[in-house]
Amino acid sequence: MKEPQMPIVTPRWFVRRDLDGFFGLALDNLIQILVIVSLTQGVLQFPATLVYGRILPGIALSLIMGNFYYSWLAYRQGQKDNRDDITALPYGINTVSLFAYIFLVMLPVRLEVLAAGATSEQAAEAAWRAGLVACLGSGLIELGGSWVADRLRQFTPRAALLSTLGGIALTFISLGFLLRTYAHPVVAIVPLGIILLTYYGKVNFPLPGGLLAVLLGTILAWGTGLLTWDAGQFAIALEPVHFYIPRPWVGSLWQERTTLVSFFSVILPMGLFNLIGSLQNLESAEAAGDPFPAAPCLAANGIGTIIAAIFGSVFPTTIYIGHPGWKEMGARIGYSWLNGVIMGLLCLSGMIGLLSYFIPIDSGMAIVLWIGIVMVSQSFTATGTNHAPAVVIGLLPGIAGWGALVAKNALRAAGVGTTEFPFSPDLIPAFEASDTFITGAFALEQGLIFSAMILAAMTVHIIEREFGKAGLWTLVAAILAWFGLIHSYRWTPVDTVLNLGWGTGAAWSTSYILLTILLFYAQWLHRGDK
């Protein structure tokens, strides 16, 4: 007697609950794009033609291709497994890389070029080219590492990976936006409350929480006078509105190719983190009941970042955290491709400028702040309580690097950091007189991602009494420090920057060598332990 055959199920390209998932994912992407427009034009002083004519079209292409690929993959997986309840992997701009590449790559390049006498436009062009190369490098690492991601993850303790990301999330994302929240409390605190109630309190509002937060924040901004109608500013916001065709920028990538070496200490770890973070998100999806093949998913992520760089974007893409949340929401395949279509059209049409005029960052930054909170929390919850000390140590270089940035910004606001009043070692005694050892912050700022990972990994192995493995990590630190990839810095009139070269970080390298000897000695003392 034949067993009855299961009926063939065909996945649907769109279901009603995809709208809920779309609002969540699209708002996340939209707020990040608004942050990009704000920071590139504010912090980096990029002209509108560069932002709307180069960066946003590159972002559009990467989002369209990535979201369409993961939608198609979910459809094929549903056909293969005879299921119609598979949720596509969420995909978008990598939040941590966004801030890391602005503050740790493009801003230093801009300041250095300005110090050499270039105009603001020339400095913007150089900073953008450096960002392109950093983005391309991250994509190449993600693509090349997609086949060995599991081995990388086994070699590097989870606390080292997550706490390093957590350090950037805590400072450049969370603290930065928290300060802005309390600078404009009437506008920003209510949206923050809505986000916390939605994602932590599980409160079901009549509208999706992210959408409600942005709407209320926008109403408060216009109602309280934080935003006011200005015909001139509105006309400026209208100027970029027309269709942009993405174009390749291979020549610009080649022109700034030395950035791969200068910012290797940022590009390599960020590429690895994006790779391994995406792998962890695949595991999260599988735990929620949606298995996807790892290698092609990770490779597609790397290809998306490479496409972004070639076509003008300086921001890597990634598989997002939160797949179980989208699945629980009822989203399936349609929320992903719809996100790609809408975000792509907004970027290619220049309409982002109009949205940035009507929707203040303050109304939606609670979403990005929530992402930062999630990442820092995950650093502790996903590593186990016994590794908590390693997580704390891994957070510290990011905090120190952010503190160095704040200190230098304060000096610039006071008129220091110009050709007339340049940065110099003469500033150090005044800092140390107030018990602020600013040179330590400057040292931790350089290559902070490597430093955080190494210190956290070393601490994990010490906790596990694997002193020899801890010594291998400090030996790596000694090599990196010797060549100036971590800690070593030099003064420019407007900044302190990485100082690459033979023996430039000799003092730090020597200290790590001595620590390595100590750890190997501890391993020898306890060689009989089991």
N, C-alpha and C positions, 0 to 999 in steps of 0.2 A: 504494500500500500504506500503510495507516494505521500510525502509530507506536503501540506498546503504551502504554496509559495507566498512569500511576503509580497504585498502589493507594492508596485514601483512608485516611489515618492519623488516628485520633481520639486527642487527648491524654487522658491519664488524670489524674483529680483526685488520685490518691494512688498512690505506688509505695513499695516497701519501703525504699528508700534515703532517702525523705523523712524517716524517723525520725532518721537521722543528722543531716540538715540541721536538723530541728526542734530537736534537743537543742542544737546550736550556736547557732542564732538565739534560741531561747527562753532559754537560759542567759545570753546577752548581755543580752537585755531584762530578765530577772529580776534580774540583778546591778545593772543600772542602776536598777530600781525599788527595790531594797533600799537602794541609795545615796541615792535620793531620799528614802525614808522616814527614813534615818539623818540626812541633812543638814538636811532641813526641820524635823525634830523636835529635832535637836541644835544646829545653827548658827543656824537661824532661830527656834527655839522655837515652832514651829507646834503648836497642840493637835491631839490625835488626831482630833477631829471634823472639823477642817479638812482634814487629810491624807487620811483615809479616806472622808470624806463628800463632798469636793469634788474634790481633785486626782486621786486614783486613779480615780474614775468617769470623769473627763474623759480621762485617759490610756487607760482601757479602750476608750472609744468611738472614739478616734482610732486605736488599734491595730487594733481589729476592722475598722473601715471601710477603713483603708489596706491591711491585709494581704489582705482580701477583694477589694479592687479590683485589686491587683497579681496576685493569683492568677487572677482572671477575665481580666485583660489577657493573661497568659501563655497561658491556655487559648485565647483568641480568636486570638492570634498563631500558636499551634500549628495551629489550624484553617486559618488563612490560608496558612501556609507548608507545610501538610501534613506536620507534624513532631510527634513525641511526646517529644522530648528537650529542650524548652525549659524553662529554669529561671526561676521567678518572681523578680522583683527583691526583694532583702531590704529590710525596712522596719522602722523602730522609732524610739525616742526619740533625739534628736540629743545625743550625748555632750558636745560642746563647748558647745552652748547651755545644757545642764543646769548646768554649772559657771559659765558666764558669767552666766547670769541669777540664780543664787543669790548669787554673790560680787560681781557688778558692778551688779546692779539691786536685788534684794530685800533683801540685807543692808544696803546704805547707807540704803534707805528705812526699814527697821526701826530702825536706830540713830538716824536723824534724828528719827523720831517719838518714840522713847523719850526723846531729849534734850529734846523739847518738853513732857515731863511725862506722856505717855500710859502706860497700863498695858501689860504684856506682851501681853495679848490684843488690845488696840487696835493695837499695833505689828504683830502678826502679821497682822491683818486688812488693814492698809494695805500691808504688804509683799506679801501675796498678790494684792491688787488690782493693784499695780504689775506683778507678774509676769504677770498675765492680759493686761494691755495690751501688755507687751513681747512676749508670745507671739503675740497677735493681730497686732501690727505686723509681726513676722517672717513670719507666714502671708500677710498681705496683700502684702508685698514679694515673697515666693516666687510667689504666684499672679499678681500683676501682671507680674512679670519673666519668667514662663515663656515668653513669646513673644519676648523680646529677650535671652535668656540667652547666646546665641552671641555677640552684639555686645558684651555686657558682658565676656565672657571674652576677646574679642579686644582690648579696650581696656585691660584690667588685666593686667599681667605675671603669669605663673603664680607666680613667686617671691613676689610681693606677697600673693597669695591664700593660698598654702600656708604661708608662713613665719608669717603672722599667726595662722592656726589652730595652727601648730606651737608658737608661743609660749605659747598657752593650754594646749595639750596637754602641753608640757614641764613647766609649773609647776603649775597648778591640778589637773591630772590625774596626770601621771607623778611629779613630785617629792612631791606631797602623799601619794600612795599608797605611794611608796617609803619615805618616813619612817615611815608606819604599818607597812609590812612589817618594817622593822628594829626597830620598837618591840615587835613580837610575832613574833620570827624563827622560833621553833619551829613556829608555826602557819602563817605566811604564806610562808616562803621555799620550802618544798616545792611548794605550788601554783604559785608563780611558775616553778619549774623545770619542772613538767609543761607549763605553757603554752608556755614557750620551746622545749621538746623537741618539742611537738606542732606548733607553727606555724612554727618555724624549723628544727628538726632533722628534721622529717617522720617522727617516730617514731610507729608505729601501736600504741597501747596497746589492751588488750582492750575498754576503754570509750572513748567520745569524750573527748578531752583536757579540754575544759571541764568536763564532768560529773565526770571523775575528780578534777580539781583541787578542785572544790567538795566532793566527798565526803570526800577525804582531809583537806582543811582543816577541815571540820566535825568529823571524828573527832578530829583533833589538838586542836582548840579545846576539845572536851568532855573529852578524855583528859588534857590538861595543866592543866585548871582555869581556862583563860581564860573559859570559860562553865561555870556551875554551876547546878544546879536551884534555882529559887526559886519557890515556890508563888505568892507575891504577884505577881511579875513575869509568871508564866505566866497568872495571872488577868487581868492588865492586857492581855496579848497576845490573850486570848480576847475581851475586851470589844468590839472593832470587828467581830467576825465576825457579820455578817448581810448581807442583800442590799441593795445601794445602787442606786437608780435615778438615772442622770445627769440633772441639771436645768440649764437655761440660767442664766447669770449675767450677762445683758446689763446690768442695772443697775449691777453692780459695775464692769464695763468702762467704762461711761459716767462713773461717779463718779471714776475715776482716770485720765481721758483725758489729763490734762496730762503723764502719764508719757511719752507719745510724744515730747514736746519735751525733757523733762528728761534722758531716757536715749536720745536720738536717736543719740548717738555710739556706743552699744552696739547698739541695735535695727537700724539700717540696715545696718551691716557684717555683723552676724550673719545677717540675712535674705538679703543678697547672697551670703554664703559658703555658706549652706544651699542656695541656688538653684544656684550654680555648682558646688558640690561634688556635688550630685545629678546635674547634667549630666555631670560627669566620670565619675561612677559608671555613667551610661548608656553612655558611651563604652567604659568597661571591660567592660560586659556585651556590647556589640556586638563588641568585640575577641575575646571568648570565644565568639562565634557566636550570640548572642541579641540581635537588633536589636529595639528598641522605639521607638515614636513619641515624640519628645522632649517636645513641647508638652503633650499630655495627661498624661504621666507627671509632669512638673514641676508642672503645675496641680493634679493630684491630691494631690501632696505638700503644696502650699500650702493646699489645702482641708482636708487632714487636720490641719494645725497650727491653722487657724482654728476648726475644730470642737473641737479640744482646748481652745482658749482660751474659747470660748463656753460650754463645759460644765464649766469649772472647772480645767483643767490649766494650769500655768504653763510647760510644757516643750514646745518645738517637736518635730515629727517630721521624719524625713528618709529618703531612700533610702540604704541602708547601702553602705559599701565592702565588697568581698569577694565580689561575685557570682561571679567565676571559681572561687573556693574552694568555694562551695556547689555549683556545677555539677560540678566535679571530684569532689566527694564523692558525686555521684549524685542529689542532691536535684532535684526537678522543680517541681511546683505545690503539692503537699500540705503541704510543710513551712511554707509561708507562711500558708495559711489556718488550719492547725492552731496555729501560733504565735499568731495573732489570737484564736482561740477560747480557748486555755488562759490566755494572759496577760489576756484580757478577764475571764474567770471569776475568776481570782485577785484582780484589782483590784476587781471588783464585789462579791465575796463578803467582802472584808475578810481573806481568808486570808493576805495578804501579811504581816500582823502576826505570825501564827504562824510563818511562814517566817523572818521577821527575828529571831524569838526563838531558833529552832533553828539557823539558818545565819548565822554571823557574817560581817560584811563582809570580814574578814581572809581568809576561805577563798575568796572569789570575786573579790576586788579585783584579782587578777593579770590577769583578763580585761580589766578596764578599763585597767589599767596597760599591757597589751599594745596596746590601741587607741591610747593616747597615744604609745607607742613607734613604732607604724606611722605615725602622723600626722607625727611629727617626722622620721622617716626619709624619708618621702615628700617632705617639704619640700626635701630635698637631691637625692634620686634622680630626681625627676620634673622638675627644673628645669635640670639640666645643670651641670657643674662650674664653668663660667665665671661662673655666677650665684650660686655659693655665698656670696660676700661679701654679696650682697643678702639671702640667706636668714638669715645670721647677724644682720645689722642688724635684719631683721624680727622675729627672736626676742627681741631685747633689751627692747623695751617691755613685753612680757608678763612677762619675768623681773623687771623693775623694779616692775611693778604687783604681782606676787606678793610681792616683797620688802617693798613698802610695807604690804601686808596683814599679813604676818608681824610687821613692826615694830609696827604698831598693836595687833595681838593681844597681843604681848609687853607693851606698855605697859598694856593693859587688865588683863592677868594680874597686873601689879605694882600695880594699884590706880589707875592714871591713866586718865582717860576717863570720869569721873563728874562730877556737878554739883559735888562738893566739890573734886576735882582734875581739872579739865577739860583737854582738849587745847588747846594754845595755841602761838603762835610762841616762847614762852619755852623750849620743848623743843629748838629748833633748835641753839643754841650747844653743848649737851651732845653732840648727835649729831656736829656738825662738828668738835668737839674730838677725836673718835676717827676723823676722816677719813671720816665717813659723811655725805654730802651728801643728807640725807633729803628736802629740798625738791625735789630733782631726781626722786626716786622718786615723791613726791606728784604732781608735774607730769606724769610719764609715765603714772601710774596713771589719770588722767582722760582718757577717750577713747583708751585704749591700743590699741584695735583699729584706729581710724582712723590713729593715729600709726604703728603698725607697718606698715600697708599703704602709707602714703605714703612712709615712709623706704625701704622695700624697693623700691617702684616707682621712686622717684628713683634709687636705686643701680643698678637694672637698666638704666635709660636712660643713666646715666653710663658704665657698663661698655660699653654698645653705642654710646657716643659720640653719643647723641641728646640733647644737652644742653638743647635747647629743650623737648622733651617732659618732661625732668626738671624744668625750670623751671615747667611747667604744674602738676605735682604739688605743688611747694612753694608755688605761688600758691594752690592749694586749701587747703593747710595754713594759710597766712596768714589766709585768710577764716574757716576754722573756728576758728582760735585767737582771732581778734578777737571772735567772738561767744561764746567760752568753751566751745565744743564739744570742744576738746582743751586739755589742759595747765592751764587756769585752775582754781584750787580755792579754797575758803574753809574756814575752821575752824568746826567745831561742837564742843560739849563732848565728843563721843564719837568724832569722825571728821573726815576731810578729804573734802569732797564737791565735785562739779562746780559751777562758779560761772558760770552763764549770764548773759549781758547784753551790752550794747553796750560794746565796748572792754575787757572784763574780762581778756582775754588779750593786751593791747597789747604787752607785752614780747616774748612769743613770736611774735606776729604780725609785729612789726617785724623780728625776726631772720629769719623766713621770707621777708619781702619783700627783705631784703638778700641772702639766699641766692638768691632768684629772679633778682635783677639779675645776680649773679655767674654763674649758669648761662646766662642769655641772652647775657651777654658772652662766655662760652666758646663758645656757639653761633656768635656773630658772628666770633670769632677763627678758627674752623674752618669758616666758611661754604663754603669751596671744597672741603672734604674729601668724598670719595665712599666 
